[in-house]
Amino acid sequence: MRFVIMDLEWNNTYSRKKKGFFNEIIEIGAVMLDENFNETDTYSQVIKSQVGKKLRSSVKRLTNITNEDVRSGELFTKTFSDFRKWLGKETNTFFTWGDTDIRVLTDNFKYLNGIDTIPFMNNYCDLQKCYQRISGTGQQTGLHIAAEQLGIDTESYNFHRALDDSLLTAEILRKIYNKAVFDGFTSECSDEFYKKLFFKAKVITNIDNPIVDKSMFNYNCEKCGRKCTVVQDWKYYNQFFRAVYYCRNCKTYYKVGVRFKKLYDRVDIRKIATPFDPEEEKKKKEFKENGGAEN
């Protein structure tokens, strides 16, 4: 088994073919590790631009890649043919920081080579998700911030260059590797993998949708634990179904919100509740309507 940490840089450019914007890859960097996470080889290549004529100024500023660099780079097909030879025939597991690079690479293969999958990737693991689970942050963390949180010296790395970001990602991998966690986030790159990768999550806006679990609309008081009464019916806005509840025992009002998001293989449910004082809110509203002046 070979472990491959990959990073891509791309330029967002307008495509006449797509009649819209397209993320064209302009650089690839990769690090190969053995089963003990020792570095065995690296790969780096600037890729010739075939869609965009010029790099965005933000891309040039972030990467220090120039228009001259991409004009003299290797073509996409030649680059990834060479990259495939570099990988060899041994089964591999790819790591990237977040799955955006994999989405962009798949899009580029489809646009430039007419295929819907990445032909050389056997297994895939999103290292950013592993870090979220292991660190307990519960939110997405940028590569360089994660490295600093782990005490990794980032001064020797050139930010937003594909090879350097791959090397830094490899350092994070060595720091946080936990087999049980990583196995849970590693997928075989089957047709099912690509279907899931490109599935667009959707927030449910119709309260009568059959996937909406109506039991989630019950609410028990956070103070006494008794069932609260709805005093303002459910309405949908800003991704949540929202209602006002009242606890007769504690004489407390709550604003309750429930969000249902349809993912590829499950429904993600998020429930929030905030106690509030209706009289105080009424005073604040009147104060605001009066332009901030006292009556």
TORNUTOR-282565 format. One record per residue (C-alpha): x, y, z; residue in three letters. Coordinates in Angstrom, 1 decimal. Each point is the difference from the previous one (the first is absolute). Example, Ala and Ser with C-alpha at 12.3 -4.5 7.8 and 13.67 -1.06 7.14 Angstrom:
2
+--------+--------+--------+------+
:      u :      v :      w : resn :
+--------+--------+--------+------+
:   12.3 :   -4.5 :    7.8 :  ala :
:    1.4 :    3.4 :   -0.7 :  ser :
+--------+--------+--------+------+
//
This chain:
295
+--------+--------+--------+------+
:      u :      v :      w : resn :
+--------+--------+--------+------+
:    0.0 :    0.0 :    0.0 :  met :
:    1.3 :    3.4 :   -0.9 :  arg :
:   -1.3 :    3.2 :    1.6 :  phe :
:   -0.1 :    3.1 :   -2.3 :  val :
:   -0.6 :    3.5 :    1.3 :  ile :
:   -1.0 :    2.3 :   -2.8 :  met :
:   -0.7 :    3.7 :   -0.4 :  asp :
:   -1.2 :    2.0 :   -3.0 :  leu :
:    0.0 :    3.7 :   -0.9 :  glu :
:   -2.5 :    1.2 :   -2.5 :  trp :
:   -1.2 :    3.1 :   -1.8 :  asn :
:   -3.7 :    0.9 :   -0.2 :  asn :
:   -0.5 :    1.0 :   -3.6 :  thr :
:   -2.9 :    0.5 :   -2.5 :  tyr :
:   -0.6 :   -3.0 :   -2.3 :  ser :
:   -1.8 :    0.5 :   -3.3 :  arg :
:   -0.6 :   -3.7 :   -0.2 :  lys :
:   -1.8 :   -0.1 :    3.4 :  lys :
:   -1.5 :    3.5 :   -0.4 :  lys :
:    1.1 :    0.6 :    3.5 :  gly :
:    3.0 :    0.1 :    2.3 :  phe :
:    2.3 :   -2.9 :    0.4 :  phe :
:    2.8 :   -0.8 :    2.5 :  asn :
:    3.0 :   -0.9 :   -2.2 :  glu :
:    2.9 :   -1.8 :    1.7 :  ile :
:    3.3 :    1.8 :   -0.4 :  ile :
:    2.2 :   -2.0 :    2.4 :  glu :
:    0.2 :   -3.3 :    1.7 :  ile :
:    2.2 :   -1.0 :    2.9 :  gly :
:    0.1 :   -3.4 :    1.7 :  ala :
:    1.9 :   -2.0 :    2.6 :  val :
:    0.3 :   -3.8 :    0.1 :  met :
:    0.2 :   -1.7 :    3.3 :  leu :
:    0.6 :   -3.6 :    0.9 :  asp :
:   -2.1 :   -2.0 :    2.6 :  glu :
:    2.0 :    1.6 :    2.8 :  asn :
:   -0.6 :    3.5 :   -1.4 :  phe :
:    3.6 :    0.5 :   -1.1 :  asn :
:    0.4 :    2.2 :   -3.0 :  glu :
:    1.1 :   -2.0 :   -3.0 :  thr :
:   -0.4 :    2.5 :   -2.9 :  asp :
:   -1.6 :    3.3 :   -1.1 :  thr :
:   -1.6 :    1.3 :   -3.1 :  tyr :
:   -0.5 :    3.5 :   -1.2 :  ser :
:   -1.1 :    1.6 :   -3.3 :  gln :
:   -1.4 :    3.3 :   -1.3 :  val :
:   -2.7 :   -0.7 :   -2.5 :  ile :
:   -0.5 :    1.8 :   -3.3 :  lys :
:   -3.2 :    2.1 :   -0.1 :  ser :
:   -2.4 :   -1.2 :   -2.7 :  gln :
:   -3.2 :    1.7 :    1.0 :  val :
:    0.9 :    3.3 :    1.6 :  gly :
:    2.3 :    2.5 :   -1.8 :  lys :
:    1.1 :    1.8 :    3.2 :  lys :
:    0.2 :   -0.7 :    3.7 :  leu :
:   -2.2 :    1.9 :    2.4 :  arg :
:    2.0 :    2.6 :    1.9 :  ser :
:   -1.0 :   -1.7 :    3.3 :  ser :
:    1.4 :   -3.3 :   -1.3 :  val :
:    3.3 :    1.6 :   -0.9 :  lys :
:    0.2 :    1.7 :    3.3 :  arg :
:   -0.7 :   -3.1 :    2.0 :  leu :
:    2.1 :   -2.5 :   -1.9 :  thr :
:    2.7 :    2.2 :   -1.6 :  asn :
:   -0.7 :   -2.0 :   -3.2 :  ile :
:    0.2 :    2.2 :   -3.0 :  thr :
:   -1.6 :    0.0 :   -3.4 :  asn :
:    3.3 :   -0.8 :   -1.5 :  glu :
:    0.3 :   -3.1 :    2.3 :  asp :
:   -3.4 :   -1.4 :   -1.2 :  val :
:    0.7 :    0.7 :   -3.6 :  arg :
:    3.2 :   -2.0 :    0.2 :  ser :
:   -1.4 :   -2.8 :    2.2 :  gly :
:   -0.9 :   -3.6 :   -1.1 :  glu :
:   -3.4 :   -0.7 :   -1.5 :  leu :
:   -2.6 :   -1.6 :    2.4 :  phe :
:   -0.1 :   -3.3 :   -1.8 :  thr :
:    3.8 :   -0.4 :   -0.1 :  lys :
:    0.3 :    1.1 :    3.6 :  thr :
:   -2.4 :   -2.6 :    1.4 :  phe :
:    1.4 :   -2.7 :   -2.3 :  ser :
:    3.4 :    0.6 :    1.5 :  asp :
:   -1.6 :    0.2 :    3.5 :  phe :
:   -1.6 :   -3.4 :   -0.5 :  arg :
:    3.3 :   -1.5 :   -0.9 :  lys :
:    1.5 :    1.6 :    3.1 :  trp :
:   -2.6 :   -1.6 :    2.1 :  leu :
:    0.8 :   -3.5 :   -1.2 :  gly :
:   -2.4 :   -3.0 :    0.1 :  lys :
:   -0.1 :   -0.5 :    3.8 :  glu :
:   -3.4 :    0.7 :    1.6 :  thr :
:   -0.2 :    3.5 :    1.4 :  asn :
:   -2.0 :    2.2 :    2.4 :  thr :
:   -0.2 :    3.7 :   -0.8 :  phe :
:   -0.2 :    2.7 :    2.6 :  phe :
:   -0.9 :    3.6 :   -0.6 :  thr :
:   -0.9 :    2.8 :    2.4 :  trp :
:   -3.8 :    0.3 :   -0.7 :  gly :
:   -1.5 :   -1.7 :   -3.0 :  asp :
:   -0.1 :    3.1 :   -2.2 :  thr :
:    3.2 :   -1.1 :   -1.8 :  asp :
:   -1.6 :   -3.4 :   -0.9 :  ile :
:   -3.1 :    1.8 :   -1.4 :  arg :
:    2.1 :    2.4 :   -2.0 :  val :
:    2.2 :   -2.8 :   -1.4 :  leu :
:   -3.0 :   -2.1 :   -1.0 :  thr :
:   -1.5 :    3.1 :   -1.7 :  asp :
:    3.3 :    0.5 :   -1.9 :  asn :
:    0.2 :   -3.6 :   -1.1 :  phe :
:   -3.6 :    0.2 :   -1.3 :  lys :
:    0.6 :    3.4 :   -1.8 :  tyr :
:    3.4 :   -0.8 :   -1.5 :  leu :
:    0.0 :   -3.8 :   -0.3 :  asn :
:   -3.7 :   -0.9 :   -0.2 :  gly :
:    0.0 :   -2.4 :    3.0 :  ile :
:   -2.0 :    0.2 :    3.2 :  asp :
:    2.4 :   -1.5 :    2.5 :  thr :
:    3.6 :    0.3 :    1.0 :  ile :
:    1.7 :   -3.0 :   -1.6 :  pro :
:    2.9 :   -0.4 :    2.4 :  phe :
:   -1.6 :    0.4 :    3.4 :  met :
:   -0.9 :   -3.2 :    1.8 :  asn :
:   -1.1 :    1.2 :    3.4 :  asn :
:   -0.6 :    3.5 :    1.4 :  tyr :
:    0.0 :    1.7 :    3.5 :  cys :
:   -0.8 :    3.6 :    0.8 :  asp :
:    2.6 :    0.9 :    2.6 :  leu :
:   -1.8 :    3.2 :    1.0 :  gln :
:   -3.0 :   -2.1 :    1.2 :  lys :
:    2.4 :   -2.3 :    1.9 :  cys :
:    1.5 :    3.1 :    1.7 :  tyr :
:   -3.5 :    1.3 :    0.9 :  gln :
:   -0.8 :   -3.3 :    1.7 :  arg :
:    3.3 :   -0.5 :    1.8 :  ile :
:    0.4 :    3.6 :    1.2 :  ser :
:   -3.7 :    0.3 :    0.9 :  gly :
:   -0.3 :    3.4 :   -1.6 :  thr :
:   -3.3 :   -0.9 :   -1.7 :  gly :
:    0.8 :    2.5 :   -2.8 :  gln :
:    2.1 :    0.3 :   -3.1 :  gln :
:    3.5 :    1.1 :    0.7 :  thr :
:    2.5 :    1.4 :   -2.6 :  gly :
:    3.2 :   -1.9 :   -0.7 :  leu :
:    2.4 :    2.5 :    1.4 :  his :
:   -2.1 :    0.8 :    3.1 :  ile :
:   -0.2 :   -3.8 :    0.7 :  ala :
:    3.8 :   -0.3 :   -0.3 :  ala :
:    0.5 :    2.9 :    2.4 :  glu :
:   -2.5 :   -1.6 :    2.5 :  gln :
:    2.1 :   -3.2 :   -0.2 :  leu :
:    3.2 :    1.9 :    0.7 :  gly :
:    1.4 :   -0.5 :   -3.5 :  ile :
:    2.5 :    2.6 :   -1.1 :  asp :
:   -1.5 :    1.4 :   -3.2 :  thr :
:    2.7 :    2.6 :   -0.8 :  glu :
:    1.9 :   -2.2 :   -2.4 :  ser :
:   -3.0 :   -0.7 :   -2.2 :  tyr :
:   -1.2 :    2.2 :   -2.9 :  asn :
:   -3.7 :    0.4 :    0.6 :  phe :
:   -2.3 :   -0.7 :   -3.0 :  his :
:    2.6 :   -1.9 :   -2.0 :  arg :
:   -1.1 :   -3.5 :   -0.7 :  ala :
:    3.1 :   -2.0 :    1.0 :  leu :
:    0.6 :    2.0 :    3.2 :  asp :
:   -3.7 :   -0.3 :    1.1 :  asp :
:    0.3 :   -3.8 :   -0.7 :  ser :
:    3.1 :   -0.2 :    2.2 :  leu :
:   -1.7 :    1.9 :    2.8 :  leu :
:   -3.1 :   -2.2 :   -0.3 :  thr :
:    2.3 :   -3.0 :    0.3 :  ala :
:    1.3 :    1.4 :    3.3 :  glu :
:   -3.5 :    0.4 :    1.3 :  ile :
:   -0.8 :   -3.6 :   -1.0 :  leu :
:    3.0 :   -1.3 :    2.0 :  arg :
:   -1.1 :    2.0 :    3.0 :  lys :
:   -3.6 :   -1.0 :    0.2 :  ile :
:   -0.2 :   -3.5 :   -1.6 :  tyr :
:   -2.5 :   -2.2 :    1.8 :  asn :
:   -0.8 :   -3.2 :   -1.9 :  lys :
:   -3.6 :   -0.4 :    1.3 :  ala :
:   -0.9 :    3.6 :   -0.9 :  val :
:    1.8 :   -0.1 :   -3.4 :  phe :
:   -1.6 :   -3.3 :   -1.0 :  asp :
:   -3.4 :    1.6 :    0.7 :  gly :
:    0.7 :    2.8 :   -2.5 :  phe :
:    1.7 :   -2.0 :   -2.7 :  thr :
:   -2.0 :   -1.1 :   -3.0 :  ser :
:    0.6 :   -2.2 :   -3.0 :  glu :
:   -0.2 :    2.1 :   -3.1 :  cys :
:   -3.0 :   -1.8 :   -1.5 :  ser :
:   -2.9 :    1.4 :   -2.0 :  asp :
:   -1.8 :    0.4 :    3.3 :  glu :
:    2.9 :    2.2 :    1.3 :  phe :
:   -0.4 :    2.4 :   -2.9 :  tyr :
:   -3.8 :    0.1 :    0.3 :  lys :
:    0.4 :    1.0 :    3.6 :  lys :
:    2.8 :    2.5 :   -0.7 :  leu :
:   -2.1 :    2.0 :   -2.4 :  phe :
:   -3.3 :   -0.4 :    1.8 :  phe :
:   -1.3 :    3.5 :    0.8 :  lys :
:   -1.3 :    0.2 :    3.6 :  ala :
:   -3.4 :    1.7 :    0.2 :  lys :
:   -1.8 :    1.7 :    2.9 :  val :
:   -3.6 :   -1.1 :    0.2 :  ile :
:   -2.4 :    3.0 :   -0.2 :  thr :
:   -3.4 :   -1.9 :    0.0 :  asn :
:   -1.1 :   -1.0 :    3.4 :  ile :
:   -2.2 :   -2.7 :   -1.5 :  asp :
:    2.9 :   -1.7 :   -1.7 :  asn :
:   -0.1 :   -3.7 :    1.0 :  pro :
:    3.7 :    0.0 :    1.1 :  ile :
:   -0.8 :    2.6 :    2.6 :  val :
:   -0.1 :   -1.6 :    3.5 :  asp :
:   -2.9 :    1.7 :    1.7 :  lys :
:    1.1 :   -1.3 :    3.4 :  ser :
:    2.8 :    2.6 :   -0.2 :  met :
:   -2.7 :    2.7 :    0.3 :  phe :
:   -0.5 :   -0.9 :    3.7 :  asn :
:    1.9 :    2.0 :    2.5 :  tyr :
:    0.6 :   -0.6 :    3.8 :  asn :
:    1.0 :    2.9 :    2.2 :  cys :
:    3.7 :    0.1 :    0.6 :  glu :
:   -0.6 :    1.1 :    3.7 :  lys :
:   -2.6 :   -2.5 :    1.2 :  cys :
:   -0.1 :   -2.5 :   -2.8 :  gly :
:   -3.8 :    0.2 :   -0.4 :  arg :
:   -1.7 :    0.1 :   -3.4 :  lys :
:   -0.4 :    3.5 :   -1.4 :  cys :
:   -3.0 :    1.4 :   -1.9 :  thr :
:    0.2 :    1.5 :   -3.4 :  val :
:   -1.3 :    3.6 :    0.2 :  val :
:    1.1 :    1.1 :   -3.5 :  gln :
:   -0.4 :   -2.4 :   -2.9 :  asp :
:    2.9 :   -1.4 :   -2.1 :  trp :
:    1.3 :    2.2 :   -2.8 :  lys :
:    3.0 :   -0.5 :   -2.3 :  tyr :
:    2.7 :    2.6 :   -0.4 :  tyr :
:    3.8 :    0.1 :   -0.3 :  asn :
:    0.2 :   -3.9 :   -0.4 :  gln :
:   -1.9 :   -0.8 :    3.2 :  phe :
:   -3.6 :   -0.7 :    0.9 :  phe :
:   -0.5 :    2.3 :    3.0 :  arg :
:   -2.7 :    0.3 :    2.7 :  ala :
:   -0.4 :    1.5 :    3.5 :  val :
:   -0.6 :   -2.3 :    3.0 :  tyr :
:   -1.1 :    0.8 :    3.5 :  tyr :
:    0.7 :   -2.0 :    3.2 :  cys :
:   -3.0 :    0.6 :    2.4 :  arg :
:    2.0 :   -1.4 :    2.9 :  asn :
:    3.0 :    2.3 :   -0.3 :  cys :
:   -1.9 :    2.8 :   -1.8 :  lys :
:    2.8 :    0.1 :   -2.6 :  thr :
:   -0.3 :    0.6 :   -3.7 :  tyr :
:    2.3 :   -1.7 :   -2.5 :  tyr :
:    0.8 :    0.6 :   -3.7 :  lys :
:    0.4 :   -3.4 :   -1.5 :  val :
:    1.5 :   -0.8 :   -3.4 :  gly :
:    0.4 :   -3.3 :   -1.9 :  val :
:    1.9 :   -0.5 :   -3.2 :  arg :
:   -0.2 :   -3.1 :   -2.2 :  phe :
:    2.7 :   -0.3 :   -2.6 :  lys :
:   -0.2 :   -2.9 :   -2.5 :  lys :
:    3.5 :   -1.5 :   -0.5 :  leu :
:    0.9 :   -2.9 :   -2.3 :  tyr :
:   -0.7 :   -2.8 :    2.4 :  asp :
:   -1.7 :    1.6 :    3.0 :  arg :
:   -1.9 :    3.0 :    1.3 :  val :
:    2.0 :    2.5 :    2.1 :  asp :
:   -2.2 :    1.5 :    2.7 :  ile :
:    1.0 :    3.0 :    2.0 :  arg :
:   -2.1 :    1.3 :    2.9 :  lys :
:    0.6 :    3.3 :    1.8 :  ile :
:   -1.9 :    1.7 :    2.9 :  ala :
:    0.4 :    3.4 :    1.6 :  thr :
:   -1.9 :    1.4 :    3.0 :  pro :
:   -1.3 :    3.5 :   -0.3 :  phe :
:   -2.3 :    2.6 :    1.5 :  asp :
:   -2.8 :    1.2 :   -2.3 :  pro :
:   -0.4 :    3.3 :    1.9 :  glu :
:    3.7 :    0.8 :   -0.4 :  glu :
:   -0.1 :   -0.8 :   -3.7 :  glu :
:   -3.1 :    2.2 :   -0.4 :  lys :
:    1.8 :    2.9 :    1.7 :  lys :
:    3.1 :   -0.4 :   -2.2 :  lys :
:   -2.2 :   -0.1 :   -3.1 :  lys :
:   -1.8 :    3.2 :    1.0 :  glu :
:    3.3 :    1.6 :    0.8 :  phe :
:    1.4 :   -0.9 :   -3.4 :  lys :
:   -3.2 :    1.2 :   -1.8 :  glu :
:    0.3 :    3.3 :    1.8 :  asn :
:    3.4 :    0.5 :   -1.4 :  gly :
:    1.7 :   -0.8 :    3.2 :  gly :
:   -1.7 :    2.7 :    2.0 :  ala :
:   -1.7 :   -0.4 :    3.3 :  glu :
:   -3.8 :    0.5 :    0.1 :  asn :
+--------+--------+--------+------+
//
